[in-house]
């Protein structure tokens, strides 16, 4: 058996917690570090269907991208959805870990996976870390010394129509109906990336000279802002922009801990469906 503390250590190698945003709630959120772990499941979000899978599969540790709890809670009761889910996990002895924005920003995290998938070169973070923590030594995951920070931006080897870029991105993330702001035929050269809800990165994308941005979702006013800035905006959906990485995380953790049974949730689905 492997201790929870050891599993947490391996997760922190994949996604160093120092990379998390200051507002985030990351690391071990529920559990006894000395408890033994045998079965681990990754997921994007703990929902009722994911919880059912956790209990049916006797999961010892769930590694969820979106933290539960996210904000401080004053009562652990069944009165609210999040606290009710958390209460059932605690009662069943299931540990909860979240890397969230640390995994977003890691050297081989979600935003870097997107940059690689889109074939960008000269890749840099949209928002730099402080100078004394902006680089890390080579690792098995990151290869050469990697630059770290929030989001990513980079150049396309050759200009391409914006619509073509978004269609390619939608295949990677499994987006059923991506949306765009701007003309699909516009030729673009420099792309910003922000998984999840990335509207807040538009200013940084503009400062980096990006003519386009791919993200999960953005508000209506973010879309108007992008239009005014002249930044073509591709919206894949929050789920599609991040869920694929939970499969990759499970595989990486499985390579590091081959004695454990580790998989990505098989029941998790995007709550937003297209109307037939």
N, C-alpha and C positions, 0 to 999 in steps of 0.2 A: 504494500500500500504506500501511497505518497501523501505527505502532509499538505494541507491547504497552504501553509506558509511557503512550501517549495513551489507549488503551482503559481502562487502569486508572484514569486520571484521570476519565474519564466515569463509570465505575462508582462512584467515590468521591463524585461529585456526587449520584448517585441514592441511595446509602447511605453517608453519611460514616462512616469507620471509627472515629471517636472515639465513636460510639454503641454500639459492640460491648461485650458483657459482658467483664469482666476475665479470665475463664477461657477465653474463646473464642480461636480461631485464624483470623484473617481477613486479607483483602488478597491479594496475590500470593503463592501458596504454592509454585508451580513455574514456572520460566521465566526467560528472558533479556529484560529490559525493552527491549532494543534490537531484538529480533526483530520481523519484519514479520508482521502479522496480516491475514488475509483472511476466514477462516471461523470463526464463533463459535457455540457451542451452550450453552444454559442447561439445567440439570437440577436436580432436588432432591438427588439422591445419585448418586455414581459407583458403579455396579454393573457386573457383567460384561456385561449386555446393553447398558447405556449405553456402556461402553467399546467394545464391538463397533461400535456406531453411530458413535462418535467416529472410530474407525479407518477404517471403511467410507466415511465422509463427508469424510475428510481434514480434520478439524477442527484449527484452529491453537490455539484457546483454548476451554476448557470453563469456564463460570461455574457452579459448583456451590453450592447453598445450604449443604449440610452439608460442612464442610471435609474435605479429604483431602490431607495427614494432619491429623487432629484433635489427637491427643496426640503428643508427641515420640517418634520412633522411633530405635532404636539400630542397627537393621540394615535395609538395603534389599534384601530377598531375596524369593523366591517362597514362603517358608515360611508366611507369614500372608496372609490375604485382602487386607487393606488395603495392605500393602507390595507384594504381587504386582501389584495394580492400579496402584499408584504407579510401580512399576518399568517396567511396559509403557508408561505415559504418558511417562515420562522418555525411554525408548528411542525413542519415536516423535516426540519433540520437541514434545509437546502441553503448552501452558502451562495452569496451574490457578489459578483465582481463586475466593475465597469471601467473600461479604459477611455471611452468616448472621445473627447477632443485630443487626448494624448495619442490615440490611435489615428485620428484624423491627420495629425501633424507629424507623426513618426517618419523616420527615414524611409521606411518601406510601408507606410500607412496608407489610408484610403486615398488621400489626395495625390500621393505619389503614384499609387496604382493607376489612378486616372490619367496622370501625365504620361505614364509609360504606355497605357492602352491607346492614347491618342497620338502617340509617336512624337511628343514634343521634345525639343532639344533646348539646351541652355536653361534648364529648369531651375527655378528659384522660388522661395516662399513669397507669398503675397505680403505677409507681415513677418518681419524678422524677430527672432528671439534676441535677448540681450547678448552683447558681444561675447561674454564669458561662457555662454551656454549654447551658442549658435551652431556648433559643430560637435560631432561625436566621432570616435575612432571607428575604423572599419569593423563590421560584424558580418556574420554569415548571411544575415538578411539584407544589410545595406550595401555590402561590397565596399568600394572606396569611401573614404571619409565623406559623410553626407551633410549637406546644409539642411537645417531644420527650421520649422516655423509654421505659421498658420496659412492654409491654402497653398496653392502653387500657381505659377504662371510660366509659360515657355513659348518658344517659337515653333511654328510648323516648318518642316524642311522646305516645303514649297507651298505657296498660297493655295487655298481651296475654298469652294463655296461654303458658306456657313451652314446651309441646310445639310450638306454632305457630312460635315463634321458632327452635327447633332444626330443624324441617322446612325452614324458609326457608334457614337456614344450610347445611343439607346439600345443597340445590340449588346454592348458590353454589360449594361446594367439591367437588361431585360425590360426596359420601359415600353409600355404598350402604346402610349400616345403622348410623345414628347411635344412640348409647346415652345414657341420661339417668339422673341421680340426682335423685330428687324427683318430685313429682306433675306430670304433664304439663298438668293443668288449672289449676295455680297461676298466678295473675295476677302478672306481674313488671313492674318499672318501671326498674330500674337494672342494666345488664349489664356484666360484665367480660369482656375478651377477652385470650386469650394463645394464640397459634398454637403448634403443636408440642406439646411436653410441658409443660403449664402448671400442674401441681399445686402448684408452689412459690409461685405467685402467689395462692393462696387467702387467706392472711393479709392481703395487700394489698387484695384484693377486699373482704374483711370490713371493713377499716378505712375503705374508701371508701364504705361503705354499700350495697354491691351485694347484690341478692337473687338474682342468677344469674350464671353464668359459662359461656362457650363456649370450649372448647379442643380440642386434638387428642386427647390422651390424658392419663391420670392413673393413678397406682397405686391399688390397692385401698384402701390406708390413706388416700390423698388423698380418695377417694370417701367413706369413713367420716367424715373430717374435714369435708368439705363438708356432709354430712348433719347433723352436730352443729352446725355454724355456721348452718344454715338457708339455705345457698346452693344453689340448684338448679344442677346441673352437666350441661352438654351435651358429649358426647364424639364428635367427628366422625371420629376417626382421624387419626394424625399426618400421613399422606400427604395426605389431603383438606384438612387445615387449612392446608397450605402450597403444594402443587404448582401450583394455579391461578396463583399469583403468579409462577411461572417463565415462563409465557406473557407476562404483563404486563411482566416485566423484559426479556424479549427484544424486545418491541415498543418499550419506552422506549429501550433501547440502540440499536435500529435507527433510531429517529428522530434520535438524537444522532450516529450514525455511518452515514449512508445509503450510503456506499461499500462497507460490509462486508456479507457475507451472514450474517445472524443469525437463529437460530430456536431454539425450545424442543425438547428431545428428543421424538422421535416414537415411541420404543420404550419409554420409561420407564413402569412400571406399579407399582401398589401391591402389595408382596409379600404382603400379607394379603388373602386371598380368602374369600368366603363359600362354605360347603359347600352344594352344591345338594341 
